[in-house]
Amino acid sequence: MAPHVMRGLLFSKTKQQMGVATLVSVAASAAWYFMYMKPKHERYAHYFKTLDPYQRLAEICAHDKGYMHSCPQELAKMYAEKGIPINH
């Protein structure tokens, strides 16, 4: 005679649902990493690899005087005195 369907139903369904929940959470985590986080890390790495802070400071200081109050008035002269090349 076959066992009753209702015997152990909660345990068997809980086991099944925990397995499905684990698979879904692993798939969602992998999708989040490969579709969002990894491209974001690559964009940041590329940005900081190609960043020239002196050129960026020169661009900021060339803008309106109210943009950054701490910009030196003669930025190119100050760099020349310190021997720092400005890449344009």
C-alpha positions as CSV (number, residue, x, y, z in Angstrom):
1,M,0.0,0.0,0.0
2,A,1.3,3.5,-0.9
3,P,2.0,6.0,1.9
4,H,-0.5,8.7,2.5
5,V,0.1,11.9,0.5
6,M,-0.4,14.1,3.5
7,R,2.2,12.4,5.6
8,G,5.5,14.5,5.6
9,L,4.0,17.0,3.2
10,L,5.3,20.1,5.1
11,F,8.9,18.6,5.2
12,S,8.9,17.6,1.6
13,K,7.5,20.8,0.3
14,T,9.9,22.9,2.5
15,K,12.9,20.9,1.2
16,Q,11.7,21.5,-2.4
17,Q,11.1,25.2,-1.8
18,M,14.5,25.7,-0.1
19,G,16.2,24.2,-3.1
20,V,14.4,26.4,-5.6
21,A,15.0,29.5,-3.4
22,T,18.8,28.6,-3.3
23,L,19.0,28.2,-7.0
24,V,17.1,31.4,-7.7
25,S,19.2,33.4,-5.3
26,V,22.5,32.1,-6.8
27,A,21.2,32.9,-10.3
28,A,20.2,36.4,-9.2
29,S,23.5,37.1,-7.6
30,A,25.4,35.9,-10.6
31,A,23.3,38.0,-12.9
32,W,23.8,41.1,-10.7
33,Y,27.6,40.6,-10.7
34,F,28.1,39.9,-14.4
35,M,25.5,42.4,-15.7
36,Y,26.0,45.3,-13.3
37,M,29.0,45.1,-11.0
38,K,31.7,43.8,-13.4
39,P,31.0,46.4,-16.2
40,K,30.9,49.1,-13.5
41,H,34.3,48.0,-12.2
42,E,35.7,48.0,-15.7
43,R,34.4,51.5,-16.4
44,Y,36.0,52.7,-13.1
45,A,39.3,51.0,-14.0
46,H,39.3,52.6,-17.5
47,Y,38.5,56.0,-16.1
48,F,41.3,56.0,-13.6
49,K,43.7,54.5,-16.0
50,T,43.2,57.3,-18.5
51,L,42.7,60.1,-16.0
52,D,45.3,63.0,-16.1
53,P,44.6,65.0,-12.9
54,Y,46.7,67.9,-14.0
55,Q,44.8,68.3,-17.2
56,R,41.5,68.0,-15.4
57,L,42.6,70.7,-12.9
58,A,43.6,72.9,-15.8
59,E,40.1,72.4,-17.4
60,I,38.4,73.2,-14.1
61,C,40.4,76.3,-13.5
62,A,39.9,77.5,-17.1
63,H,36.2,77.5,-16.4
64,D,34.3,80.3,-14.8
65,K,36.1,81.7,-11.7
66,G,33.3,80.8,-9.4
67,Y,33.5,77.1,-10.3
68,M,36.4,76.3,-8.0
69,H,37.6,78.9,-5.6
70,S,41.0,77.4,-4.8
71,C,42.3,77.5,-8.4
72,P,45.6,79.3,-8.6
73,Q,45.6,82.3,-11.0
74,E,48.7,81.2,-12.9
75,L,48.4,77.4,-13.0
76,A,50.8,76.9,-16.0
77,K,53.5,79.0,-14.4
78,M,53.2,77.2,-11.1
79,Y,53.6,73.8,-12.9
80,A,56.6,75.1,-14.9
81,E,58.3,76.2,-11.7
82,K,57.8,72.7,-10.1
83,G,58.9,70.9,-13.3
84,I,55.5,69.2,-13.8
85,P,54.7,68.7,-17.5
86,I,51.1,69.5,-18.6
87,N,49.8,67.1,-21.2
88,H,47.4,68.7,-23.7
